[in-house]
Amino acid sequence: MNAKFFREEVDAAVDALLMQQVILYPTDTVWGIGCDAEVPRAVEQVYKLKNRPAEKACIVLVADEQMFARYADVVPDNLPDLLAAQTRPTTYVVPGSRHLAPNLLAADGTIGLRVVLTDEFCRLLIRRLGHGLVSTSANLSGEPSPTTFTEINPAVVRKADYVAYWRQDDTTPAVPSRVVRVLADGGIEVLRD
């Protein structure tokens, strides 16, 4: 890994996010379109870029359990155990908090939160931003999710305010996260495996 290039890429992406712009970036799963999860105008731009219906909620990436707690109205008591048992990136659907941009929440008031455990680029990006990072697959609504940068529709690349160069040459096929709903008793219901 080229440490200088890595830092420059994180810095550039954070600068764009702080200016409330939309970025195209590699997540801990597939390439994503994102913005600051607390800025409604930026969230609106993400939906516009994707031609995504407003009622379809997006995922928010967080750096740790503390940030998860900021955005979850109810934090599962067994969250540390759920995270420790993960075998791949997992998004947890929970009641969303008032700290999120309201247009991120699903109609039932929930949000999908994912603690980034393994991807250093995403983790540092989120930590430096200090807020959750919206993540929705880098495709136009209705198109398949690209598994590598080269599969991203050029229209999506052109519409993003900032496009990360980090991992553009990575040809390892990526897989979307597992999505589970956290139930009142601490159990989980698998929504996407």
C-alpha positions in Angstrom: 0.0 0.0 0.0 1.3 3.5 -0.9 0.7 5.3 2.4 1.0 8.8 0.9 -1.5 8.0 -1.9 -3.9 6.5 0.8 -3.7 9.6 3.0 -4.3 11.9 0.0 -7.3 9.9 -1.1 -8.8 10.0 2.3 -8.1 13.8 2.6 -9.7 14.5 -0.8 -12.8 12.5 0.0 -13.2 14.1 3.4 -12.8 17.6 1.9 -15.6 16.8 -0.6 -17.9 15.4 2.2 -17.3 18.5 4.3 -18.4 20.6 1.4 -21.6 18.6 1.4 -20.8 16.9 -1.9 -21.6 13.4 -3.2 -18.7 11.0 -3.5 -18.2 7.8 -5.4 -16.0 5.5 -3.2 -15.0 1.9 -2.4 -16.8 0.6 0.7 -16.1 -2.5 2.7 -18.4 -4.3 0.2 -19.3 -2.8 -3.2 -18.5 0.6 -4.6 -20.8 3.2 -3.2 -22.3 6.6 -3.7 -22.3 8.5 -0.4 -22.5 11.7 1.5 -22.6 13.0 5.1 -25.5 11.2 6.8 -26.5 14.3 8.7 -26.9 16.6 5.7 -30.4 16.4 4.1 -29.5 18.4 1.0 -26.6 16.0 0.2 -28.8 13.0 0.8 -31.3 14.5 -1.7 -28.4 14.7 -4.2 -27.6 11.0 -3.7 -31.2 10.1 -4.5 -31.2 12.4 -7.5 -27.9 11.0 -8.9 -29.3 7.4 -8.6 -32.8 8.2 -9.9 -33.8 6.4 -6.7 -37.4 6.7 -5.2 -37.3 8.7 -2.0 -39.1 6.0 -0.1 -36.1 3.5 -0.6 -33.8 4.0 2.4 -30.0 4.0 2.2 -27.5 2.4 4.5 -25.2 4.4 6.8 -21.7 3.3 7.5 -20.3 4.0 10.9 -16.8 3.6 12.4 -17.6 2.0 15.7 -20.3 1.1 18.3 -20.4 4.7 19.7 -21.3 6.1 16.3 -23.8 3.3 15.8 -25.4 4.5 19.1 -25.6 8.1 17.8 -27.7 7.0 14.9 -29.8 4.2 16.4 -32.8 5.3 18.5 -32.6 1.8 20.1 -29.2 0.1 20.4 -29.4 -3.7 20.7 -28.0 -4.9 24.1 -26.2 -7.7 22.2 -24.6 -5.4 19.6 -21.0 -6.3 20.7 -21.9 -10.0 20.4 -23.6 -9.5 17.0 -20.5 -7.7 15.7 -18.1 -10.3 17.1 -20.1 -13.1 15.4 -20.1 -11.5 12.0 -18.4 -13.5 9.2 -18.9 -10.8 6.6 -20.1 -7.1 6.5 -23.6 -7.0 8.0 -26.1 -4.1 8.0 -28.4 -3.9 11.0 -31.9 -2.3 10.5 -32.8 -0.5 13.7 -35.0 2.5 14.6 -33.2 5.7 13.4 -32.3 8.6 15.6 -32.9 12.4 15.2 -29.2 12.9 14.3 -29.7 11.4 10.8 -30.9 13.4 7.9 -34.7 12.8 8.0 -34.8 11.8 4.3 -32.5 8.9 5.0 -35.1 7.1 7.2 -37.4 4.4 5.8 -41.2 5.0 6.1 -41.3 3.0 9.3 -38.5 5.2 10.9 -35.8 2.6 10.6 -32.2 2.9 9.2 -29.7 0.3 8.1 -26.4 0.8 10.0 -23.2 -1.0 9.3 -20.0 -0.8 11.5 -17.1 -1.0 9.1 -14.8 -3.5 10.7 -12.2 -4.4 8.1 -11.8 -1.7 5.4 -9.2 0.9 6.6 -10.1 3.4 3.8 -13.8 3.5 4.9 -13.0 3.5 8.6 -10.5 6.4 8.4 -12.9 8.3 6.0 -15.7 8.0 8.5 -13.5 8.8 11.5 -12.1 11.9 9.8 -15.6 13.1 8.8 -16.8 12.5 12.3 -20.3 11.5 11.0 -21.9 8.5 9.5 -21.4 8.0 5.7 -24.3 7.3 3.4 -23.7 4.2 1.3 -25.8 3.0 -1.6 -24.5 0.9 -4.4 -22.9 2.8 -7.3 -25.6 2.2 -9.9 -28.6 3.9 -11.3 -31.9 2.7 -9.7 -32.9 -0.6 -11.2 -29.5 -1.5 -12.6 -27.4 -4.3 -11.1 -24.9 -3.4 -8.4 -21.3 -3.2 -9.9 -18.9 -5.5 -8.3 -15.8 -3.5 -9.5 -15.1 0.1 -10.4 -14.9 -0.8 -14.1 -18.6 -2.0 -14.0 -19.9 1.4 -12.8 -22.1 3.1 -15.3 -20.2 6.1 -16.7 -23.2 8.3 -16.0 -22.8 7.7 -12.3 -19.1 8.5 -12.4 -19.8 11.8 -14.3 -22.5 12.9 -11.8 -20.5 12.3 -8.6 -18.8 15.5 -7.2 -15.8 13.5 -6.2 -14.6 10.1 -7.4 -12.0 8.2 -5.3 -9.1 6.7 -7.1 -8.4 4.3 -4.2 -8.9 0.7 -5.3 -10.2 1.6 -8.8 -7.8 -1.1 -10.1 -9.0 -3.8 -7.7 -10.7 -6.5 -9.8 -11.8 -8.7 -6.9 -15.6 -9.1 -7.3 -17.3 -7.6 -4.3 -20.5 -8.7 -2.6 -23.2 -6.5 -1.0 -23.6 -6.7 2.8 -25.9 -9.1 4.6 -28.9 -7.1 5.9 -30.7 -8.1 9.1 -33.5 -6.5 11.2 -32.8 -6.5 14.9 -35.8 -7.7 16.8 -37.0 -6.5 20.3 -35.7 -9.7 21.9 -32.2 -9.2 20.5 -32.7 -11.8 17.8 -32.3 -11.1 14.1 -34.4 -11.5 11.0 -32.4 -11.9 7.8 -33.7 -9.5 5.1 -30.8 -10.1 2.6 -28.2 -12.9 2.8 
